Amino acid sequence: MPYPIITPSYFQELAEDNTLEEKVQYNILTSPSAVEYVFPIYQKPLIRKLMSIENILSFKMTNLKPEHEEEFIKQGEALVEKFPQLKHYWDFKVLTMQILQNRNFVFEKRMLLLNYAYKTLQGMLDKTSGEEQDKYIATFLRDMNIPKNQDAVMKYFESITPNFAYSLCDGLSLLRALPTSEEYDKLLDTVFASVNCDRAMKEFKFDKDVYLPMKKAYYEDFLKNGREHYIEQVMVNYVWTYCMPYADSTSNLWDNFIFFNTLFNTIKVLLTCATYKAEDKDEAFVNAVSEFDKALRRTKGSIVKLIAAANAKEGLATNGDMAILSMS
């Protein structure tokens, strides 16, 4: 099979847009299965472009020229040899994209499907090997895309109820832990002030009378006014920029999900607070996502390991904990 190059369908339009004040930057990543062109999402023209795409994000696939192919095939093989879990990288990535862009479910429930998929696959990776493992994984990947099976998965989570105090505390904790800048500090001032919380969080108190109206406004006033696709496009972009399902190749699949799910919750908390009283909610969305992404990229070390370790320390690393975060 030829080694492919994968680019977003909007790549050329953004990369060659001469009307922009600052040229949109992109990174070229070599994964175990492809050369992937990705856009860091802190760039405001990119965020606005994603906001304008109401359909699911599409990607183009072309093949490397034969004279360059061997070099990248060797790089991909070296990655798998060093990190054997990457053997299934592409299959898991395709599944991740299929689930996150499945509009038969609201986005929170898509995260529940992803929760179930990653947890089940982690069990297969831990308990099987060789041809047996390949067989189990192939069968599972096939069955996960059958609608009746997805409906059955949802029944596992029927008892899950939102815990907005947990969600808010977890989101604020990550937001304040990221490296700051002058602009990010201004964003955090807005976020923490909106929920009457001190940024030190030494005496965190959840006030439902303050936060629940904000959550209602986020879902009913912000998302429902033609913005339901915003969060999907952001999270799908993160699948590519972070090479999910293995944003950290040294961490297992489940720890990578903890990172991705925590990312989703934090973005929800951030947007709930940042857009609540904003006159221009779209611009507030652009600014919040941009500054948050910049802060993520200033983090030293593995953000996946840092988030997974923090959850494990608090005893909040189970699939039930992650499900509550998704639904809150």
C-alpha positions in Angstrom: 0.0 0.0 0.0 1.5 3.4 -1.0 2.3 5.7 2.0 -0.3 8.5 1.9 -0.3 12.2 2.6 -3.4 13.4 4.4 -4.5 17.0 4.4 -7.7 18.8 5.5 -9.9 19.6 2.5 -9.6 23.3 3.5 -5.8 23.2 3.6 -5.0 24.9 0.3 -7.6 27.6 0.8 -6.1 28.6 4.1 -2.4 28.0 3.3 -2.7 30.2 0.1 -5.0 32.9 1.5 -3.1 36.2 0.8 -5.7 38.4 2.4 -4.7 37.3 5.9 -2.5 39.6 8.0 -0.5 36.6 9.2 0.0 33.6 7.1 -1.6 30.5 8.6 1.0 28.0 9.8 0.8 24.3 9.6 2.9 21.4 10.8 3.8 18.2 8.9 3.8 15.1 11.1 5.0 11.6 10.3 2.7 9.1 11.9 3.0 5.3 11.7 0.6 5.3 8.8 0.8 8.6 6.9 2.3 12.0 6.5 -0.3 14.3 8.1 -0.7 18.0 7.6 -2.2 19.7 10.6 -3.1 23.3 11.7 -2.4 24.4 15.3 -5.7 25.8 16.4 -4.5 28.9 18.2 -4.6 30.7 14.8 -7.7 32.8 14.7 -8.2 32.5 10.9 -8.3 28.7 11.3 -10.8 28.9 14.1 -13.1 31.1 12.1 -12.7 28.7 9.1 -13.7 25.8 11.3 -16.7 27.7 12.6 -17.8 28.3 9.0 -17.8 24.6 8.1 -21.2 23.2 9.1 -20.6 19.8 7.5 -18.3 17.2 9.0 -14.6 18.0 8.3 -13.2 16.2 5.3 -9.7 15.2 4.4 -7.9 14.6 1.2 -5.5 11.7 0.7 -2.7 11.6 -1.9 0.3 9.4 -2.2 4.0 10.3 -1.8 6.1 10.2 -4.8 7.9 6.8 -5.1 11.4 8.4 -4.6 10.3 9.8 -1.2 8.1 6.9 0.0 10.8 4.6 1.4 12.1 7.3 3.7 8.7 7.8 5.4 7.9 4.1 5.4 11.1 3.6 7.4 10.1 6.4 9.8 6.7 4.8 10.3 8.2 1.4 10.9 10.7 2.8 13.4 7.9 4.4 15.4 6.0 1.1 15.6 9.2 -0.7 16.6 9.9 1.8 19.3 6.2 2.0 20.5 4.5 -1.3 19.6 1.1 0.0 20.7 1.2 2.2 17.6 0.6 -0.9 15.4 -3.1 -0.1 15.5 -2.7 3.7 15.3 -4.5 4.2 12.0 -7.4 1.8 12.8 -8.0 3.6 16.1 -7.7 7.0 14.5 -10.3 6.1 11.9 -12.7 4.9 14.6 -12.1 8.0 16.6 -13.0 10.2 13.7 -16.1 8.1 12.9 -17.4 8.4 16.4 -16.7 12.1 16.8 -18.4 12.9 13.6 -21.4 10.7 14.1 -24.2 13.3 14.2 -26.8 10.8 15.2 -25.7 11.6 18.8 -25.1 14.9 20.5 -21.4 15.5 21.0 -21.4 14.6 24.7 -22.8 11.1 23.9 -20.2 10.7 21.1 -17.6 11.1 23.9 -19.4 8.3 25.8 -19.0 6.0 22.7 -15.4 6.9 22.5 -15.0 6.2 26.2 -16.4 2.7 25.8 -14.3 2.1 22.7 -11.0 3.1 24.2 -11.7 1.3 27.5 -12.6 -1.9 25.6 -9.7 -1.7 23.2 -7.3 -1.1 26.2 -8.5 -4.3 27.7 -7.9 -6.2 24.4 -4.4 -4.7 24.2 -3.7 -5.7 27.8 -5.1 -9.2 27.7 -4.4 -10.5 24.2 -1.5 -10.6 21.7 -0.5 -11.5 18.2 -3.2 -12.9 15.8 -5.7 -13.3 18.6 -5.4 -9.6 19.4 -5.7 -8.6 15.8 -8.8 -10.7 15.4 -10.6 -9.3 18.5 -9.7 -5.7 17.6 -10.9 -6.1 13.9 -14.2 -7.5 15.1 -14.7 -4.8 17.6 -13.9 -2.0 15.2 -16.4 -3.4 12.7 -19.1 -3.8 15.3 -18.7 -0.3 16.8 -20.0 1.2 13.7 -23.3 -0.7 13.7 -26.1 1.6 14.9 -27.8 -1.0 17.1 -24.5 -1.7 18.9 -24.0 2.0 19.5 -27.5 2.2 21.0 -26.6 -0.8 23.2 -23.4 1.0 24.4 -25.5 4.0 25.5 -27.4 1.7 27.9 -24.2 1.2 29.8 -24.2 4.9 30.6 -27.9 5.3 31.5 -27.2 5.7 35.2 -24.7 8.5 34.5 -25.9 11.9 35.8 -24.1 15.2 35.4 -22.0 16.5 38.2 -21.5 20.2 37.4 -19.4 20.9 40.5 -16.9 18.2 39.5 -16.9 19.3 35.9 -16.3 23.0 36.8 -13.6 22.2 39.4 -11.8 19.9 37.0 -11.9 22.4 34.1 -10.8 25.4 36.3 -8.0 23.3 37.7 -6.5 22.6 34.3 -7.1 26.2 33.1 -5.1 27.7 36.0 -2.4 25.0 35.8 -1.4 26.0 32.2 1.5 28.4 31.6 0.3 32.0 31.5 0.7 35.0 29.3 -0.8 38.5 29.5 -3.7 37.7 27.3 -4.3 34.3 28.9 -4.4 36.0 32.3 -7.1 38.3 31.1 -9.1 35.3 29.9 -8.7 33.6 33.2 -9.8 36.7 35.1 -13.0 36.7 33.1 -13.6 32.9 33.6 -12.9 32.8 37.3 -14.8 36.1 38.0 -17.9 34.7 36.2 -18.2 31.9 38.8 -17.1 34.0 41.8 -14.0 31.8 42.3 -10.5 32.8 43.4 -7.8 31.6 41.0 -5.9 30.0 43.8 -9.0 27.7 44.3 -7.9 27.0 47.9 -11.5 27.3 49.0 -13.4 26.3 45.9 -17.1 26.6 46.3 -19.6 25.6 43.7 -22.6 27.9 43.5 -25.3 26.2 41.5 -27.4 29.3 41.4 -24.5 31.0 39.5 -23.2 28.2 37.3 -26.4 26.4 36.3 -27.9 29.4 34.5 -24.5 29.8 32.7 -24.7 26.1 31.6 -28.3 26.6 30.4 -27.2 29.7 28.4 -24.3 27.8 26.9 -26.6 25.0 25.6 -29.7 27.0 24.7 -28.3 30.5 23.7 -24.9 29.7 22.5 -24.8 26.2 20.9 -28.4 26.1 19.6 -28.0 29.3 17.6 -26.2 27.5 14.7 -23.1 26.7 16.7 -23.6 23.0 17.5 -20.7 22.2 15.1 -18.2 24.5 16.7 -17.0 22.1 19.4 -17.0 19.2 17.0 -14.7 20.9 14.6 -12.4 21.9 17.5 -12.1 18.4 18.9 -11.7 16.8 15.5 -8.9 19.3 14.8 -7.3 18.2 18.1 -7.5 14.5 16.9 -5.1 15.6 14.1 -2.8 18.1 15.8 -2.3 15.7 18.8 -2.0 12.6 16.7 -4.8 11.0 18.6 -5.4 8.2 19.6 -1.8 8.4 20.8 -1.1 12.0 21.6 1.7 10.6 23.9 3.2 7.5 22.3 4.7 6.4 25.6 1.3 6.4 27.3 -1.4 3.7 27.0 -4.6 4.2 25.0 -6.8 4.8 28.1 -4.5 7.5 29.5 -4.7 9.2 26.1 -8.4 9.2 26.4 -8.3 10.7 29.8 -6.3 13.5 28.3 -8.7 14.0 25.4 -11.8 13.8 27.6 -10.4 16.3 30.1 -9.5 18.5 27.2 -13.2 18.4 26.1 -14.5 19.1 29.6 -12.1 22.0 30.0 -13.1 23.6 26.7 -16.8 23.3 27.7 -16.1 25.0 31.0 -14.0 27.7 29.3 -16.6 28.4 26.7 -19.5 28.4 29.2 -17.8 31.1 31.2 -16.2 33.1 28.4 -19.3 33.4 26.2 -21.9 34.0 29.0 -21.9 37.8 29.1 -19.9 38.4 25.9 -21.6 40.8 23.5 -20.0 39.1 20.5 -20.2 35.4 21.4 -18.5 34.2 18.3 -15.5 36.5 18.9 -15.4 35.3 22.5 -15.3 31.8 21.2 -12.4 32.6 18.9 -10.4 34.3 21.6 -11.0 31.7 24.2 -10.0 28.7 22.0 -7.0 30.6 20.7 -5.6 31.6 24.1 -6.3 28.1 25.5 -4.5 26.4 22.7 -1.5 28.7 23.1 -1.4 27.9 26.8 -1.5 24.2 26.0 1.4 24.5 23.7 3.5 26.4 26.3 3.2 23.4 28.6 6.5 21.7 29.2 6.6 17.9 29.3 3.8 15.5 28.3 0.4 17.1 28.8 -1.1 13.6 28.5 1.0 12.3 31.3 0.4 15.4 33.5 -3.4 15.1 33.1 -3.5 11.3 33.5 -1.3 11.5 36.6 -3.4 14.2 38.1 -6.6 12.2 37.6 -5.1 9.1 39.0 -3.9 11.0 42.1 -7.4 12.2 42.7 -8.9 8.8 42.1 -10.8 10.1 39.1 -9.4 8.0 36.3 -12.2 5.4 35.7 -14.5 5.3 32.7 -17.3 6.3 35.0 -15.5 9.4 36.1 -14.8 10.3 32.5 -18.4 9.6 31.5 -19.6 12.1 34.2 -17.2 14.7 32.9 -18.5 14.2 29.3 -22.1 14.6 30.4 -21.6 17.6 32.8 
